[in-house]
Amino acid sequence: MMFDVTLLGYIAAFCTTCSFVPQVLHILKTGNTDSISLAMYSIFVSGVFLWLVYGVVVQDPPIIVANAITLVLASIILVLKIRATIKRRMTPEVSEV
């Protein structure tokens, strides 16, 4: 019996994609995105989008599935980070007297 390499791809996709779930849940629960780099997540989401496009072009289901789900999860984090950054910049700082 030969090992199906596509199964390996799906297992890898499951592991890497699921790694974003705890971060999304933590941010949704706490609303705190202070420790997240806006630049890093912007670049990462762009890269995941390009991997998704690549997967579609080469018709590789594990790449398509993993990157579609990761794109959604990472985009949630990115949007929440952008919202928090905008809110922080719009809120005047209160100085202590």
Residue frames as a rotation matrix with the C-alpha (Angstrom) as fourth column:
MET 1
0.582 0.813 0.000 0.00
0.813 -0.582 0.000 0.00
0.000 0.000 -1.000 0.00
MET 2
-0.479 -0.728 0.491 1.42
0.722 -0.645 -0.252 3.38
0.499 0.234 0.834 -1.01
PHE 3
-0.303 0.298 -0.905 0.93
0.689 -0.588 -0.424 6.47
-0.658 -0.752 -0.027 1.08
ASP 4
0.376 0.519 0.768 -1.27
0.888 -0.438 -0.140 9.03
0.263 0.734 -0.625 -0.65
VAL 5
-0.665 -0.743 -0.079 0.77
0.741 -0.643 -0.191 12.23
0.091 -0.186 0.978 -0.80
THR 6
-0.341 0.636 0.693 -2.44
0.007 -0.735 0.678 14.25
0.940 0.236 0.246 -1.15
LEU 7
0.654 0.537 -0.533 -3.46
0.492 0.233 0.839 13.02
0.575 -0.811 -0.112 2.30
LEU 8
-0.159 -0.806 -0.570 -0.16
0.983 -0.180 -0.019 14.37
-0.087 -0.564 0.821 3.60
GLY 9
-0.782 -0.088 0.616 -1.05
0.306 -0.917 0.257 17.72
0.542 0.390 0.744 2.04
TYR 10
0.211 0.945 0.248 -4.45
0.031 -0.260 0.965 17.75
0.977 -0.196 -0.084 3.72
ILE 11
0.531 -0.091 -0.842 -2.91
0.823 0.293 0.487 16.87
0.203 -0.952 0.230 7.11
ALA 12
-0.587 -0.799 -0.130 -0.36
0.809 -0.585 -0.061 19.67
-0.027 -0.141 0.990 6.74
ALA 13
-0.554 0.470 0.687 -3.11
0.096 -0.784 0.613 22.05
0.827 0.406 0.389 5.62
PHE 14
0.514 0.791 -0.333 -5.23
0.391 0.130 0.911 21.12
0.764 -0.598 -0.242 8.63
CYS 15
0.201 -0.525 -0.827 -2.39
0.977 0.042 0.211 21.74
-0.076 -0.850 0.522 11.09
THR 16
-0.799 -0.595 0.089 -1.25
0.601 -0.796 0.073 25.07
0.027 0.112 0.993 9.67
THR 17
-0.390 0.737 0.552 -4.77
0.071 -0.574 0.816 26.37
0.918 0.357 0.172 9.14
CYS 18
0.546 0.651 -0.527 -6.02
0.533 0.215 0.818 25.38
0.646 -0.728 -0.230 12.58
SER 19
-0.326 -0.750 -0.576 -3.08
0.940 -0.193 -0.280 27.20
0.099 -0.633 0.768 14.17
PHE 20
-0.824 0.042 0.565 -4.92
0.066 -0.983 0.170 30.49
0.563 0.177 0.807 13.48
VAL 21
0.119 0.976 -0.180 -8.10
0.358 0.127 0.925 29.52
0.926 -0.174 -0.334 15.31
PRO 22
0.154 -0.041 -0.987 -6.78
0.988 0.007 0.154 30.16
0.001 -0.999 0.042 18.86
GLN 23
-0.835 -0.510 -0.205 -5.52
0.507 -0.859 0.072 33.63
-0.213 -0.043 0.976 17.85
VAL 24
-0.615 0.692 0.380 -8.83
0.002 -0.480 0.877 34.57
0.789 0.540 0.294 16.23
LEU 25
0.307 0.769 -0.561 -10.78
0.602 0.299 0.740 33.35
0.737 -0.565 -0.371 19.25
HIS 26
-0.200 -0.479 -0.855 -8.45
0.961 -0.267 -0.075 35.18
-0.192 -0.836 0.514 21.65
ILE 27
-0.976 -0.180 0.123 -8.81
0.208 -0.941 0.269 38.47
0.067 0.288 0.955 19.77
LEU 28
-0.291 0.943 0.160 -12.59
0.056 -0.150 0.987 38.10
0.955 0.296 -0.009 19.50
LYS 29
0.334 0.398 -0.854 -12.77
0.815 0.334 0.474 37.39
0.474 -0.854 -0.213 23.24
THR 30
-0.037 -0.472 -0.881 -10.39
0.880 -0.433 0.195 40.09
-0.473 -0.768 0.432 24.47
GLY 31
0.914 0.356 0.194 -10.48
0.403 -0.743 -0.534 42.62
-0.046 0.566 -0.823 21.65
ASN 32
0.553 -0.784 -0.283 -6.74
-0.313 -0.510 0.801 43.06
-0.772 -0.354 -0.528 22.18
THR 33
0.884 -0.296 0.362 -4.58
0.460 0.409 -0.788 43.23
0.086 0.863 0.498 19.05
ASP 34
0.832 -0.548 -0.082 -1.70
-0.488 -0.795 0.361 45.22
-0.263 -0.261 -0.929 20.58
SER 35
0.073 -0.889 0.452 0.87
-0.334 0.405 0.851 42.45
-0.940 -0.214 -0.267 20.17
ILE 36
0.364 0.123 0.923 0.05
0.715 0.599 -0.361 41.83
-0.597 0.791 0.130 16.51
SER 37
-0.602 -0.660 -0.451 2.11
0.130 -0.637 0.760 43.47
-0.788 0.399 0.469 13.79
LEU 38
0.480 0.800 -0.361 -0.05
-0.187 -0.308 -0.933 45.23
-0.857 0.515 0.002 11.22
ALA 39
0.081 -0.538 -0.839 2.73
-0.980 -0.197 0.032 45.07
-0.183 0.820 -0.543 8.62
MET 40
-0.846 -0.445 0.292 3.31
-0.418 0.895 0.154 41.35
-0.330 0.008 -0.944 9.19
TYR 41
-0.282 0.818 0.502 -0.36
0.313 0.573 -0.757 40.44
-0.907 -0.057 -0.418 8.90
SER 42
0.501 0.416 -0.759 -0.78
-0.522 -0.554 -0.648 42.64
-0.690 0.721 -0.060 5.82
ILE 43
-0.292 -0.710 -0.641 2.09
-0.957 0.210 0.203 40.89
-0.009 0.672 -0.740 4.07
PHE 44
-0.850 -0.038 0.525 0.95
-0.171 0.963 -0.206 37.48
-0.498 -0.265 -0.826 5.33
VAL 45
0.132 0.979 0.153 -2.63
0.062 0.146 -0.987 37.90
-0.989 0.140 -0.041 4.08
SER 46
0.416 -0.063 -0.907 -1.27
-0.844 -0.397 -0.360 39.00
-0.337 0.916 -0.218 0.70
GLY 47
-0.630 -0.752 -0.195 0.96
-0.776 0.599 0.197 35.94
-0.031 0.275 -0.961 0.56
VAL 48
-0.613 0.492 0.618 -1.87
0.080 0.817 -0.571 33.57
-0.786 -0.301 -0.540 1.52
PHE 49
0.467 0.786 -0.406 -4.04
-0.323 -0.276 -0.905 35.13
-0.823 0.553 0.125 -1.19
LEU 50
0.105 -0.517 -0.849 -1.28
-0.994 -0.071 -0.080 34.51
-0.018 0.853 -0.522 -3.74
TRP 51
-0.873 -0.362 0.326 -0.89
-0.390 0.920 -0.022 30.91
-0.292 -0.146 -0.945 -2.54
LEU 52
-0.086 0.932 0.353 -4.64
0.054 0.358 -0.932 30.48
-0.995 -0.061 -0.081 -3.03
VAL 53
0.568 0.236 -0.788 -4.40
-0.701 -0.363 -0.614 31.83
-0.431 0.902 -0.041 -6.57
TYR 54
-0.440 -0.820 -0.367 -1.44
-0.897 0.415 0.149 29.52
0.030 0.395 -0.918 -7.21
GLY 55
-0.731 0.196 0.653 -3.39
-0.124 0.904 -0.410 26.53
-0.670 -0.381 -0.637 -5.88
VAL 56
0.392 0.918 -0.063 -6.31
-0.149 -0.005 -0.989 27.35
-0.908 0.397 0.134 -8.18
VAL 57
0.353 -0.318 -0.880 -4.01
-0.923 -0.271 -0.273 27.73
-0.152 0.909 -0.389 -11.20
VAL 58
-0.651 -0.679 -0.339 -2.24
-0.716 0.698 -0.022 24.39
0.252 0.228 -0.940 -10.59
GLN 59
0.291 0.913 -0.285 -5.49
-0.659 0.407 0.632 22.80
0.694 0.004 0.720 -9.40
ASP 60
-0.623 -0.550 -0.556 -4.06
0.115 0.639 -0.761 21.50
0.773 -0.538 -0.335 -6.12
PRO 61
0.344 0.938 -0.048 -6.95
0.193 -0.020 0.981 20.87
0.919 -0.347 -0.188 -3.69
PRO 62
0.303 -0.212 -0.929 -4.93
0.950 0.144 0.277 20.83
0.075 -0.967 0.245 -0.44
ILE 63
-0.786 -0.617 -0.047 -3.34
0.617 -0.787 -0.004 24.19
-0.034 -0.032 0.999 -1.31
ILE 64
-0.501 0.682 0.533 -6.72
0.028 -0.602 0.798 25.64
0.865 0.415 0.282 -2.30
VAL 65
0.474 0.755 -0.453 -8.55
0.455 0.231 0.860 24.44
0.754 -0.614 -0.234 0.82
ALA 66
0.049 -0.536 -0.843 -5.79
0.997 -0.028 0.076 25.36
-0.064 -0.844 0.533 3.27
ASN 67
-0.864 -0.503 0.038 -5.23
0.504 -0.859 0.086 28.81
-0.011 0.093 0.996 1.87
ALA 68
-0.272 0.850 0.452 -8.91
0.125 -0.434 0.892 29.63
0.954 0.300 0.012 1.45
ILE 69
0.628 0.512 -0.586 -9.56
0.603 0.157 0.782 28.88
0.492 -0.845 -0.210 5.13
THR 70
-0.141 -0.775 -0.616 -6.32
0.959 -0.262 0.109 30.52
-0.246 -0.576 0.780 6.28
LEU 71
-0.750 -0.095 0.655 -7.16
0.404 -0.850 0.339 33.60
0.524 0.519 0.676 4.22
VAL 72
0.289 0.929 0.230 -10.48
0.194 -0.292 0.936 33.95
0.937 -0.226 -0.265 6.03
LEU 73
0.652 -0.040 -0.757 -8.95
0.751 0.172 0.638 33.46
0.104 -0.984 0.142 9.49
ALA 74
-0.397 -0.886 -0.240 -5.94
0.890 -0.436 0.138 35.71
-0.227 -0.158 0.961 8.89
SER 75
-0.544 0.271 0.794 -8.16
0.349 -0.788 0.508 38.34
0.763 0.553 0.334 7.29
ILE 76
0.624 0.753 -0.206 -10.34
0.460 -0.142 0.876 38.40
0.631 -0.642 -0.435 10.41
ILE 77
0.295 -0.618 -0.729 -7.24
0.885 -0.111 0.452 39.09
-0.360 -0.779 0.514 12.49
LEU 78
-0.689 -0.607 0.396 -6.05
0.720 -0.632 0.286 41.75
0.077 0.482 0.873 10.02
VAL 79
-0.096 0.741 0.665 -9.43
0.324 -0.608 0.725 43.54
0.941 0.285 -0.182 9.95
LEU 80
0.779 0.382 -0.498 -9.63
0.566 -0.086 0.820 43.54
0.270 -0.920 -0.283 13.75
LYS 81
-0.085 -0.897 -0.434 -6.09
0.910 -0.247 0.333 44.89
-0.406 -0.367 0.837 13.95
ILE 82
-0.675 -0.114 0.729 -6.86
0.549 -0.738 0.393 47.65
0.493 0.665 0.561 11.43
ARG 83
0.364 0.895 0.258 -10.03
0.359 -0.391 0.848 48.60
0.859 -0.216 -0.464 13.33
ALA 84
0.663 -0.162 -0.731 -8.14
0.736 -0.037 0.676 48.76
-0.137 -0.986 0.095 16.63
THR 85
-0.452 -0.892 0.022 -5.36
0.866 -0.433 0.252 50.82
-0.215 0.133 0.967 15.07
ILE 86
-0.432 0.378 0.819 -7.82
0.391 -0.740 0.548 53.30
0.813 0.557 0.172 13.58
LYS 87
0.652 0.737 -0.178 -9.76
0.440 -0.176 0.881 53.53
0.617 -0.653 -0.439 16.84
ARG 88
0.320 -0.624 -0.713 -6.57
0.885 -0.071 0.459 54.14
-0.337 -0.779 0.529 18.82
ARG 89
-0.698 -0.629 0.342 -5.46
0.715 -0.638 0.287 56.88
0.037 0.445 0.895 16.42
MET 90
-0.214 0.719 0.661 -8.88
0.291 -0.599 0.746 58.56
0.932 0.352 -0.081 16.50
THR 91
0.709 0.467 -0.529 -9.11
0.606 -0.020 0.795 58.55
0.361 -0.884 -0.297 20.30
PRO 92
0.384 -0.583 0.716 -7.43
-0.377 -0.807 -0.455 61.56
0.843 -0.095 -0.529 21.90
GLU 93
-0.226 -0.562 -0.796 -4.88
0.606 0.559 -0.566 60.73
0.763 -0.610 0.214 24.54
VAL 94
0.863 0.463 0.200 -5.70
0.085 -0.525 0.847 61.82
0.497 -0.714 -0.493 28.05
SER 95
-0.187 -0.978 0.096 -2.70
0.106 -0.117 -0.987 63.38
0.977 -0.175 0.126 29.71
GLU 96
0.326 0.202 -0.923 -2.19
0.906 0.213 0.367 63.16
0.271 -0.956 -0.113 33.43
VAL 97
0.517 -0.075 0.853 -2.01
-0.067 -0.997 -0.047 66.45
0.853 -0.033 -0.520 35.28
